[in-house]
Amino acid sequence: MTFQLQCLFEGHVLIKVGLLLLKHVFRQDYLEKIPEVLGLLRELIEKKTGMQYIETVLRYIFHTVEGMGVDDLKPIVDENLSEEKGGWIMTLAEEVRNEGIQQGLLEGIAALIEVKFGESGLKLLPELRKITNADRLREIKDTIRVVLDVKEVEKMLYH
């Protein structure tokens, strides 16, 4: 396949995938359409950027479909992709899920700090955003609930 033909083919597939995603993202039959989308993307997996296309689509699915979880996606992925690719995708799905948990915890901590400590507490946000461990964020959130002074939170962050 020539380079131009390959680009046309990939572009056609991407357009079709994008249209399918947009068409079904807010419908109840979205889970039924995921195999169709993955089938289209399977054609690109062996290409250099195929996995990047799949990663983008999965991130989109996880961020737009309310209630979509790894357990919902696993049987669909297993059925439509190779075991190796399916394992990679499930790892990605867990990563996206964890990013969502981290973001939710940070938003909760930010609101809690603002209500409890005002401006002086908000100065801690840049340091808090560096923390990627959800358990550590939960620990900080629980501490904020019970301490009376922002300095106690600072002490926890910097020591």
N, C-alpha and C positions, 0 to 999 in steps of 0.2 A: 504494500500500500504506500502510495506516495505521501509525502509530508502534507501536501495540501488536502488530499483526500482524507487523511487521518484527522486533520484539524476539522474538516467539514463533518466527519462522522462524530467526533467527540462533541462538537458544538450542537449537532442535532440531538444527541442523547441528552446533553445537559439541558437543552431547552425543553425537551420532553419531560425530564425529571422535574425541572422547575415548575412547569405547568401542572404536572400531577400533584406536586406538593401544595401549590397554591390552590388548586381546585378542591382538594380534600382535607386540608389542614383543620378546618373548623366543622367538619362533618363527623358524624358518629361512625362512619365506615372507614375512618382513617387507618385503623389497624389492619383492615382487609386490603388496603392499597399499598401498605409497606412492602409486601412481597413483590409487587409489580415494580416499585421503585428500585428495590434491591436487585431485581432481575436485570433492569436496565443498566444499573451501575456495575453489575458483575462483568459486563462486556468490557468495561474500562479498567478493571482491577489489575490486569496484567500490564497495563500501560504504566508509564512512569508516574503519572499523577492520579491514577484511578483511586488509590486509597485516600488521597486528599479530598477527592470528590465525595467519597463515602463519609469521611469524617465530617465534612461540612454539612451534608444532608442529615447525619445523625445528630449533630449539635442543633440543627434547626428543629428536628423532630422533638428533641428533649426540651427545647426552650419554648416550643409553641403548643404542643399537645398536653393539655392539662391532665395530670394523673398518669402520664406515661412513665413507666418504670422499666428497669433492666429486666425484670421478670416478664413483663409484657412483650418485650422485644426479643428475648432469647430464643423462643421456639421459631419465630419468623426468620431470624438470622440463621439458625441452625439448618433450617429447611432450604434456604435460598443461597447460602454461600458455603465455601469449603470450610472444613473444621479449623484450619489454620487462620483463615481470614475472619471466621466467626469469633474465634478466641480473641483476636486483636480488637474486633469491634466491641465485644463485651467488656474488654479492659477499658476501651475508650468510653463506653457508656457509664461504667463505674466512675471514671475520672470526671465526666461531665456532671454526674450526680453529686459527687463530692464537692465540686466547684460550687454547685447550687447550695449545698448545705453550708459551705464556708461563707458564701455571699449572704445567705439568710442570717447566719449568726452575726456577721459583721454589721448588718443593717439593724438587727435587734440590739446589739451592744451600743451602736451609735445613738439610737433612740433613747436607750436607758441612760447612757452617759449624759446626753443633752438634758433630759428631764431632771436627773439627779444632781448633776454638777454644773450645768450651763456651759458657758464658753471655756472655762478652764478645763473641763473634761474633754471637750471637742479637740483640744490640742493634742490629745493622745491618739487620735484616729490614724495619722500617718504611720505610727509605730504599730498599731493594731493591725493595719492592712498588710503588714509584712508577715503576719502569722498565718501559716497555711494548715496547721494541724487543728482539726475540728475539736478534738478533745481539749486542747489548750484553750481554744476560744470559749468552749463551754465553761471551763474552769474560771476564766476571767469574767464571763457573764455572771456566774454564780457569786463570785467575789463582789462584783459591783453591786449586786442586790443587797448585800449585807453590810458593806463598809459605809462609814459616814463621811470620810474625807477622800478626795481625789488623790491625795498623796499616797494612800494605801494601794490604790490601783497602779500608780506610777511605780511604786516600789516593786510590785509584782511584775510589771513589764520590764523593768530595767535591771532586775537582779536575778 
